[in-house]
Amino acid sequence: MEINDDELFILDEPTNYMKAISNIDYGKWLEAMKSKMDYTYTNHVWTLVDSLKGIKPIRCEWVFKKKTSMNGNIQTYKARLISKC
């Protein structure tokens, strides 16, 4: 199976937040991030607190994926917030 340049552009996923918000599909990536944050808040996954003196906070980063159907059409834009120790 050969992939042309147009298909590579479609499959392109941002590798960080800055690339996601400057991407042509930025609205879909922002919606995916908002959806993940809403889910996290609603299900009490973690609690945001002020950092304590002398304690290094856990860093996090966004991971972005396009979920496609069997025929290669994009079905969903997914964003996941992961901890980065």
MOHUGI-V975172 format. One record per residue. N is the residue number from 1. RES is the residue in three letters. OMEGA is omega in whole degrees, -180 to 180 (NA if undefined). Layout:
n: {N	N}
res: {RES	RES}
omega: {OMEGA	OMEGA}
This chain:
n: {1	2	3	4	5	6	7	8	9	10	11	12	13	14	15	16	17	18	19	20	21	22	23	24	25	26	27	28	29	30	31	32	33	34	35	36	37	38	39	40	41	42	43	44	45	46	47	48	49	50	51	52	53	54	55	56	57	58	59	60	61	62	63	64	65	66	67	68	69	70	71	72	73	74	75	76	77	78	79	80	81	82	83	84	85}
res: {MET	GLU	ILE	ASN	ASP	ASP	GLU	LEU	PHE	ILE	LEU	ASP	GLU	PRO	THR	ASN	TYR	MET	LYS	ALA	ILE	SER	ASN	ILE	ASP	TYR	GLY	LYS	TRP	LEU	GLU	ALA	MET	LYS	SER	LYS	MET	ASP	TYR	THR	TYR	THR	ASN	HIS	VAL	TRP	THR	LEU	VAL	ASP	SER	LEU	LYS	GLY	ILE	LYS	PRO	ILE	ARG	CYS	GLU	TRP	VAL	PHE	LYS	LYS	LYS	THR	SER	MET	ASN	GLY	ASN	ILE	GLN	THR	TYR	LYS	ALA	ARG	LEU	ILE	SER	LYS	CYS}
omega: {-178	180	179	-177	179	180	177	178	-180	-177	-178	178	180	-179	176	-177	-177	179	180	-177	175	180	178	179	-174	180	179	177	178	178	178	178	179	179	180	179	177	178	-179	180	-178	-176	177	-179	176	-180	177	-179	174	180	179	180	178	180	180	-180	177	177	176	177	179	174	-175	178	171	176	-177	176	180	-179	174	177	180	179	-174	171	-177	175	180	177	-177	177	-178	-177	NA}
